Amino acid sequence: MKTLTIIEADSLAAKFRSDLGLGLAEPINAKTLIRKLGVTLVYRPLSENSFGISCMSGQKRFMLVNSNSTRGRQHFTIAHELYHLYFDEKPMPHMCGDGVDGEEKNANRFASSLLMPREGVLTMVSKEEIMGHKLSLATVLKLEQYFGVSRITLLIRLKDIGLISQQQLEALKAVGVKESAREYGYDMSLYEPGNEGLVIGDFGEKARALFETGKISEGHYNELMNMLYGSEED
């Protein structure tokens, strides 16, 4: 697939939202969306530069997200992997890291458009800030908290849609994220890791049903559970 423009990514994300009955400006609860789509999502610790993995088996979709990442980064990873699962022409199992070539760049643009829709961003920015192409730190904090994304993810999106310049992006990036959020009285959980061991989906329910009906052994059932939660030695 060719590299998506920002406008094309916006259009693709808007259609995805519409198909799911979601508004074109509201924030997305990633966990609720995953449940609605029927994707199995597992949060487990991964290496520092690995954010997530996704793969398909028939019509079944699976996603692994790094629980060592901040919750804001996890949110973006989920949206990024949804692109691979639903729009990547060759959705092969892969590890999502820092790559920005080809489909990785498309997945990043789709994730930004899905989580931070242009209409939603614009409704939360004053007319003066839009006209001046310069946003206050207070507005940036309000936006990142509302859409549940990391500071750098938001700043890149704001630059892409023309609300800030590269110079202001660099200036805002230099501001301490946790310090500024604390000073403005925001909840700090967005900037912290979390969700380790959490599983979303019916994988465990189906495995238990197979065990209880005698279709798999207790040993096989335990192996399946360890795939999700890890063994006691982990």
Secondary structure, 3 states (H helix, E strand, C coil): CCCCCHHHHHHHHHHHHHHCCCCCCCCCCHHHHHHHHCCEEEEECCCCCCCEEEEEECCEEEEEEECCCEHHHHHHHHHHHHHHHHCCCCCCCEEECCCCCCHHHHHHHHHHHHHCCHHHHHHCCCHHHHHHCCCCHHHHHHHHHHHCCCHHHHHHHHHHCCCCCHHHHHHHHCCCHHHHHHHCCCCCHHHCECCCCCEECCHHHHHHHHHHCCCCCHHHHHHHHHHHHCCCCC
